[in-house]
Amino acid sequence: MATKLVSKIFRPTLLTQLVSCRSSSVYRPGAGPVSWRRSYSSETPPENISRFPVPNRKDLPYDMVELMDEVETKGGFLPNVFKVLSHRPAEFRAFFSYYNELMNKETGSLTKADRELIVVATSIHNKCLYCVVSHSALHRIYSKKPTLADQVVVNYHNADLTPRELAMLDFAMAVCRSDTITEQHFQDLEKHGFDREDAWDIAAIAAFFAMSNRLAHLTDMRPNLDFYNMGRVPRNKSKDGGPVKSD
């Protein structure tokens, strides 16, 4: 089930609806088919995951509720970033639209594991608990390497990285630190098979999550407990006690 969270977190058609829908699209008696939202009979009391108010889902626009429901159904839980950022619906839509473009694109030479590793390395530099914990979990799922993200958190120069991964993180960290980017940076990347478009992807991920890290600090966003064990141990065991792979 954990794999479903990372592989299907955004359905393209749903994201298109998410960006195009107006934040005022809520249900009103007698309103047309465009202006409505889902109603819930009860709601769990809000968790202590943000210092800002976290709206009840029944008070959110339908397109946001639909996305949250899909993510929760497929992943088994709803990452707290969805709840926290729902405080501002228009920014919620913009955030997840750009997130999807950066992290789930099919072009370029960066794998999904590469992208998550960039987030982990830059987020530890920015001291962001939420992003380090959640994206370490996603890296473990994508890479099938249960300890590499932990090594990167401590010191990526001492981690079991390939020369390619090391060059990638060196460039990501240069962007993260706001170093002056020179032609030498691009040449170093090219030695390991990265072209200029890949460099843009690496830089854009580092830049986007610099913003995300700071929003997490602002809100005091807390990671779901579910993230801590994701990708470390099998979620289920067979009747004979052997491990069963997640689907």
C-alpha positions as CSV (number, residue, x, y, z in Angstrom):
1,M,0.0,0.0,0.0
2,A,2.9,2.4,0.7
3,T,3.9,2.1,-3.0
4,K,0.5,3.2,-4.0
5,L,1.0,6.4,-2.1
6,V,4.2,7.3,-4.0
7,S,3.2,6.0,-7.4
8,K,-0.4,7.3,-7.6
9,I,-0.4,10.3,-5.3
10,F,-1.5,12.5,-8.2
11,R,-3.7,11.4,-11.0
12,P,-3.1,13.9,-14.0
13,T,-6.8,14.5,-14.7
14,L,-7.5,15.2,-11.1
15,L,-4.6,17.6,-10.8
16,T,-5.9,19.5,-13.9
17,Q,-9.2,19.9,-12.1
18,L,-7.4,20.9,-8.9
19,V,-5.6,23.8,-10.6
20,S,-8.5,25.0,-12.7
21,C,-11.2,24.9,-10.1
22,R,-12.0,28.1,-8.3
23,S,-11.4,28.3,-4.5
24,S,-15.0,29.4,-4.1
25,S,-16.4,26.1,-5.5
26,V,-18.5,25.0,-2.5
27,Y,-21.9,23.5,-2.3
28,R,-24.8,25.8,-1.9
29,P,-28.5,24.7,-2.0
30,G,-29.9,25.3,-5.4
31,A,-26.5,26.1,-7.0
32,G,-25.4,24.7,-10.3
33,P,-23.3,21.6,-10.8
34,V,-20.0,23.5,-10.7
35,S,-20.4,25.1,-7.2
36,W,-20.6,22.3,-4.7
37,R,-18.5,20.4,-2.1
38,R,-18.7,17.1,-0.3
39,S,-20.4,17.0,3.1
40,Y,-19.2,14.9,6.0
41,S,-21.5,13.9,8.9
42,S,-18.6,13.9,11.4
43,E,-15.0,14.9,11.5
44,T,-12.1,13.8,13.7
45,P,-10.8,16.6,16.0
46,P,-7.8,18.3,14.4
47,E,-4.3,17.0,15.2
48,N,-1.5,19.1,16.6
49,I,0.3,19.3,13.3
50,S,0.3,23.1,12.6
51,R,0.3,26.3,14.6
52,F,-2.2,27.6,12.0
53,P,-5.9,26.5,11.9
54,V,-6.4,23.2,10.0
55,P,-9.8,23.3,8.3
56,N,-12.3,20.5,8.5
57,R,-12.6,18.7,5.2
58,K,-16.3,19.4,5.1
59,D,-15.4,23.1,4.9
60,L,-13.0,22.7,1.9
61,P,-13.8,23.0,-1.8
62,Y,-14.8,19.7,-3.4
63,D,-11.8,19.4,-5.7
64,M,-9.4,19.5,-2.7
65,V,-11.4,17.0,-0.8
66,E,-11.5,14.7,-3.8
67,L,-7.7,14.8,-4.0
68,M,-7.3,14.2,-0.3
69,D,-9.7,11.3,-0.4
70,E,-7.8,9.7,-3.3
71,V,-4.4,10.1,-1.6
72,E,-5.7,8.7,1.7
73,T,-7.5,5.8,0.1
74,K,-4.5,4.7,-2.0
75,G,-1.8,5.4,0.6
76,G,-3.5,4.4,3.8
77,F,-3.1,7.8,5.4
78,L,-3.1,11.5,4.4
79,P,0.2,13.2,4.7
80,N,0.0,16.2,7.0
81,V,1.2,18.6,4.3
82,F,-2.2,18.3,2.6
83,K,-4.0,19.2,5.9
84,V,-1.7,22.1,6.8
85,L,-1.6,23.8,3.4
86,S,-5.4,23.5,3.0
87,H,-5.4,26.6,5.3
88,R,-5.0,28.5,2.0
89,P,-6.8,26.7,-0.8
90,A,-5.4,28.8,-3.7
91,E,-1.8,28.3,-2.5
92,F,-2.6,24.6,-1.9
93,R,-3.5,24.2,-5.6
94,A,-0.4,26.1,-6.8
95,F,1.9,24.1,-4.5
96,F,0.8,20.7,-5.5
97,S,0.6,21.6,-9.2
98,Y,4.3,22.6,-9.2
99,Y,5.2,19.7,-6.9
100,N,3.7,17.3,-9.5
101,E,5.6,18.9,-12.3
102,L,8.9,18.6,-10.5
103,M,8.6,15.2,-8.8
104,N,6.5,13.1,-11.1
105,K,7.7,14.2,-14.6
106,E,8.7,11.4,-17.0
107,T,11.3,13.4,-18.9
108,G,15.0,13.9,-18.2
109,S,17.5,11.5,-16.6
110,L,16.6,12.0,-13.0
111,T,14.8,9.0,-11.4
112,K,12.2,9.4,-8.8
113,A,14.7,8.1,-6.2
114,D,17.1,10.8,-7.4
115,R,14.5,13.5,-6.9
116,E,13.7,12.4,-3.4
117,L,17.4,12.2,-2.5
118,I,17.8,15.9,-3.5
119,V,14.9,16.8,-1.2
120,V,16.5,14.9,1.7
121,A,19.9,16.4,1.3
122,T,18.7,20.0,0.9
123,S,16.0,19.7,3.6
124,I,18.5,18.6,6.2
125,H,20.6,21.6,5.4
126,N,17.4,23.7,6.0
127,K,16.7,21.8,9.2
128,C,13.2,20.8,8.0
129,L,11.9,17.8,10.1
130,Y,8.8,17.2,7.9
131,C,10.6,17.0,4.6
132,V,13.5,15.0,5.8
133,V,11.3,12.4,7.4
134,S,8.6,12.2,4.7
135,H,11.0,12.3,1.7
136,S,13.4,9.8,3.3
137,A,10.5,7.5,3.4
138,L,9.7,8.1,-0.3
139,H,13.3,7.6,-1.2
140,R,13.3,4.2,0.6
141,I,10.3,3.1,-1.4
142,Y,11.6,4.2,-4.8
143,S,15.2,3.1,-4.3
144,K,14.6,-0.1,-2.3
145,K,17.6,1.1,-0.2
146,P,16.5,1.3,3.4
147,T,19.5,3.0,4.9
148,L,20.9,5.4,2.2
149,A,18.7,8.4,3.1
150,D,19.7,8.0,6.7
151,Q,23.3,8.2,5.7
152,V,22.7,11.3,3.6
153,V,20.9,13.0,6.6
154,V,24.1,12.6,8.7
155,N,26.7,13.5,6.0
156,Y,26.1,12.9,2.3
157,H,29.8,13.0,1.6
158,N,30.2,9.8,3.7
159,A,27.1,8.1,2.3
160,D,27.2,5.1,0.0
161,L,26.6,7.2,-3.0
162,T,27.6,6.6,-6.6
163,P,29.8,9.3,-8.2
164,R,26.8,10.3,-10.2
165,E,24.6,10.8,-7.1
166,L,27.4,12.7,-5.4
167,A,27.7,15.1,-8.3
168,M,24.0,15.6,-8.3
169,L,23.8,16.4,-4.6
170,D,26.9,18.7,-4.8
171,F,25.0,20.8,-7.4
172,A,21.8,20.7,-5.5
173,M,23.5,21.9,-2.3
174,A,25.2,24.7,-4.3
175,V,21.8,25.9,-5.3
176,C,20.4,25.3,-1.8
177,R,23.2,27.5,-0.2
178,S,22.7,30.2,-2.9
179,D,26.3,29.7,-4.1
180,T,27.3,31.5,-7.3
181,I,26.6,29.0,-10.1
182,T,29.3,28.9,-12.7
183,E,30.1,27.0,-15.9
184,Q,32.2,24.7,-13.7
185,H,29.1,23.4,-12.0
186,F,27.6,22.4,-15.4
187,Q,30.8,20.8,-16.5
188,D,31.0,18.7,-13.3
189,L,27.4,17.5,-14.0
190,E,28.1,16.7,-17.6
191,K,31.0,14.4,-16.6
192,H,28.3,12.2,-14.9
193,G,25.7,12.3,-17.8
194,F,23.6,15.3,-16.7
195,D,22.7,17.8,-19.3
196,R,21.5,21.4,-18.9
197,E,17.8,20.4,-18.6
198,D,18.8,17.9,-15.8
199,A,20.6,20.8,-14.1
200,W,17.4,22.9,-14.2
201,D,15.5,20.0,-12.7
202,I,18.0,19.6,-9.9
203,A,18.0,23.3,-9.2
204,A,14.2,23.6,-9.4
205,I,13.7,20.8,-6.9
206,A,16.3,22.4,-4.5
207,A,14.6,25.8,-4.9
208,F,11.0,24.6,-4.5
209,F,11.8,22.7,-1.4
210,A,13.7,25.6,0.1
211,M,10.3,27.3,0.0
212,S,8.5,24.2,1.3
213,N,11.1,23.8,4.2
214,R,10.4,27.4,5.3
215,L,6.6,26.9,5.2
216,A,7.1,23.8,7.3
217,H,9.1,25.9,9.8
218,L,6.5,28.7,9.8
219,T,3.6,26.3,10.4
220,D,5.5,23.9,12.7
221,M,4.4,21.1,10.4
222,R,4.8,17.6,11.9
223,P,5.4,14.5,9.9
224,N,2.9,11.6,10.1
225,L,4.2,8.7,12.3
226,D,3.4,6.4,9.3
227,F,6.4,7.9,7.4
228,Y,9.1,6.8,9.9
229,N,8.8,3.0,9.1
230,M,7.9,3.2,5.5
231,G,10.3,1.3,3.3
232,R,12.2,-0.1,6.3
233,V,10.3,-3.2,7.2
234,P,7.6,-5.2,5.3
235,R,4.1,-4.0,6.1
236,N,2.6,-7.5,6.3
237,K,3.7,-11.1,7.0
238,S,2.5,-14.3,5.5
239,K,1.0,-17.0,7.5
240,D,4.3,-18.9,7.8
241,G,5.9,-15.8,9.2
242,G,7.8,-14.8,6.0
243,P,7.7,-11.3,4.6
244,V,5.1,-10.3,2.0
245,K,6.0,-7.6,-0.4
246,S,3.9,-4.4,-0.5
247,D,1.7,-4.2,-3.6
